[in-house]
């Protein structure tokens, strides 16, 4: 840490301006520091492009590709595409990072990510591959013991469980099917955990679960979970493949995008529709 601080101080003296604001609690970028970081990222991307050219990545699909996806979604839908892709492109190696956090592509040096939910405005390039419903479900045994909710407000009197994330939070949102107006409820969550564990907890009758349709799909098909409040669901969440803008996209990325896009659209097609 001392070496990093000394190097930053040397850089500030060399440039002639302060790049960081330091307090006892945190360190933050000054306006000059933020501009310097942005310019440095552009330069690093240009260097990376030059290295790809030298390595032949713009001529032949080869090299290392780093991808990221939500953990359960990645295992169920992205990994099968990757294994098929690798059979067709022996000169490409893939690192798949499974995480339910929205990792920063540039900071984490990730080439492409799967994002579920509405995207903020950014300089990233998004390719839509599908959409998925957010569903409310519970085990038949739970519904028999507690009764099925007839309207979203009934959930405030029931044990509820949810994943942690940006689109599924303790403030559960719905749409009034008659008026089209939004409904938001503050529910008391008895359990928050990862999607796979939450599905298992819902099957065990812990509470009413808010999940994405693909997370609950197998349990719904087998009858271990049942849907409720379908008429109050929000519009489906979009699913995108997201990558940084490149003046020249490496062939390894172009090949993966062209290969994975149609396959993901096909496997995800039924998740946006009510059965």
N, C-alpha and C positions, 0 to 999 in steps of 0.2 A: 504494500500500500504506500509506503514511504517513497519507493522508487517511482510509482505512478504519479504521486503528488509532485515530486521533484521534476519529472519529465513535463508535466502540465505547466508548472511554473516556468521552466525553461522555454516552453513553446510560447507562453504569454509574453515573456520578455522579448523573444525573437520577433513576434508579430507586432508587439507594442500595444496590446489591448487585453482587457480581462475577458476570459472565456467562461469562467465559472464563478458563481456566487456561493460563498461558503459560510455556513452558520454552524452552530453547535449541533443542530438537529439534522440538517440535510445539505446536499450540494445540488445546485441547479445551474442550467446553462443561462448565460446572459444572452441578449439578442445577438451580439456578435458571435458568441459561442454557437448558438443554434444555426446561424448562417454558415459558420465555418464547418460544422458537422454536415450540413446538407451538401455543401460543395465538395467535401471530402468523400461523401458517399457516391457522388457522381463520378469523381475521379477513380475511386475504387472499382466502380462498375465498368468504367472504360478499361481499366487494367485487366479486370476479369474477362472482358470481351477479347482483349488482345491475347490473353493466355488461351482462351478457347480457340481463337483463330490459329494460334501456333500449334495447338494440340490437334487441330483438324476437326473440331466439333461443329464447325459450320459447313464442313464438306461431307463428313460421315456421321451418322448417329452413334456417338460413342461418349464415354466418360461417366462421371458420377452424377446422380440425380437425387436430390433430397426432397421428399414429399412429407406432408403432414395431414392428418385427418383426426376427427373425434374418435375416441378409442373404440367404441362398439361399432360405429359406422365403418371405421377403417378395417376392422377385422372381418365384418360381414360383406362389405361391398367393394372396398378399395383393394384389399389384399388379393382377392381372386383375379382382379384385372391385372394387378402387378405380376402375379405369377405367370399369367398367360403372355403378358408383354415381354417378360424376360426370356421366354422361350423363343420369341421372334427376333429379339435384339440382343445377341450374345455379347456385344461390345459395350452395353450399358449396364451399370451397376446402380442399384436403388437402395437408399436408406429411407425407411418409412418410420416417421415419428408419430406415435399415437398419443394424443393428448387432448383432453377436453378444454384446455385453455386455448384462447386465440393467440397463437404464437406470432410474433412479429417476423415477417419474412426476411427483412434486411438484417435485423439484429441477430436472428437465429441462423442466418445463412441458409434459408429454405427456398427451394426453387418454386414450389407450387403447393397450395393448401386447399383442402376442402372446407368451405364455410357454409354453415347452415344458419339461415336467418337473413334479415335485411342488411345490406352492406352500407357502411358509411361512405360518403364521398371521399375518394382517394385517387392517387395516380396509378392504382393497380388495374390490371386487365382481368375482367370476370367473364367466364364462360358458364352459362347456366346449363345444368345437367338434370334438373328435376326440381321437385318440391315435395314437402312432407307435411302431413297434418300434425297438429298438436292435439293429443287426445286425453280424455279423462277416463280412467278405468279402475276396476277393482275386481277382486275375486268374487265368484258367485256366493261363497260362504260369507264373505264380509257383507255383501248386499242383503243377504237373507237375514243376517243378524242386526244390521243397522238400518236397513231400508235403502232404496235407491234415491239419490237426490233428483228432484223434479225441476229444480231451477238452481242457478249458480249460488244464490244466497244460502241454500241449504248446506253448502260445504263449510260454512263458518261454525256449524255445530257438529262437524264430523272430523275424525282424525285424518289428516292429509299428509302425503309424502311426495317428495319431488327431487329431481336432480338439481345440482347447483350449476348455474350457467347464466348467460346473458339473456336468453329468450324464455327460460322457465324459472321464475323466481317466486318469492313468497307473495308477491302481488299478482294473483292469477287474473288474467284478462279474458273476457268473453265478448260476444256480440249478441245484442238482443235481436232475435230472429224476426220480430214484428216491426220494430222501429229502426233497426240497423244501427243503433247507438251502442257505444262501448260500455261494458260493465267491468269494473275492476274491484276485486275483493282482496282484503288482507286476511289470508288464512294462517292459522297457527300450524306450522310444519312440525310433525313429530319426528320426521326422519328426512335428512338430505344426504344423498350419497351418489355414487356413479350410476350410470344408466343401467348397466347389467345387474348390479346389486339391488337397485331400486325395483326393477321388474321382479326379481326373486322375492323381495319383501312384499310387494303387492300380491303376488301369488300366494304368499303365506298369510295374507289377511291383515297386514299391519295397518293399512289405511287405503284411502282413495288416492291413486297416483296420477300425476300429470307427467306424461311422457310424449316423446315423438313416436309417430305410428310405427316406424321401423323397429324401435326399441321394444315395443310390446307385441309385435306382429305374430311371432310364433306362439306366444301364450294366448293371444286372442284366437288364433286359428284352432288351437287345441281345446279351447273352452276353459282354460285356467284363469283367464281374465275376461271381463265383459265391459263393453263401452257404455258410458252414460253421458248425458248432456250433449249428444252429438249436434243437436240443432243450434247450440250456443257456441260452437267452435269458431275460432278466428280463421281467416283465410290461411291456406297452407303457407309454410315458411319456404322460401326459395333455397335451393342448393346450388352452389357455384364452385367451379375450379378457379382459383385466384392465383395470379402471378404478377410479378413486377413487369412494367413496360420495358421492352428492350428495343434498341434501334435495329438489332439483328438477333432474332431468337435462335438460340442453339438448336441444332436439329434434334438432339435428344429430347428437348422439351416439346418441340413441334410434333415429333412422332408420338410422344406419350399423350399429348393433348388430343391429337387426331384419333389415337387408338382408344383412349379411355372414355372420351366424351359420349360416343354412340352407345357403348356398352353400359355405362352408368345410366344413361337415359332409359335404356330398355329395362334394366333391373329395377329402376326406381319409379317407373311409370304409374304403378297402381297405388303408390303411397299418397298421391294428391287427391284421389277420388274416394268418396264415401261408398262403402260396399252396400 
